[in-house]
Amino acid sequence: MTKKIRIADLPDFDPAEHLKDEEDIAAYLTVILEENDPALLAAALGDIARARGMTEIAKAAGITREALYKALRPDAQPRFDTVNRVCAALGVKLVAQPVHG
């Protein structure tokens, strides 16, 4: 008989633990952007900023740490300017690609 595992017994998954370099960050953001969900993008940028250090990213982006937390909470819809500044601070940029039918 197979032992059943309860969902509540599984460890929490934290993407921030797996984002080691710019290539990991770019791959993660690419997948997130395909979802076309601004709140999900904000949460993903928050994951990445936590992986790199919120204080350092806030300073590099030119915003306060508190404003960064607020802008990147899971239910946020940050302005494009904020997203762009955070991406620059993270060492990545958003790129447009043609949509193929």
Secondary structure, 3 states (H helix, E strand, C coil): CCCCCCHHHCCCCCHHHHCCCHHHHHHHHHHHHCCCCHHHHHHHHHHHHHHHCHHHHHHHHCCCHHHHHHHCCCCCCCCHHHHHHHHHHHCCCCCCCCCCC
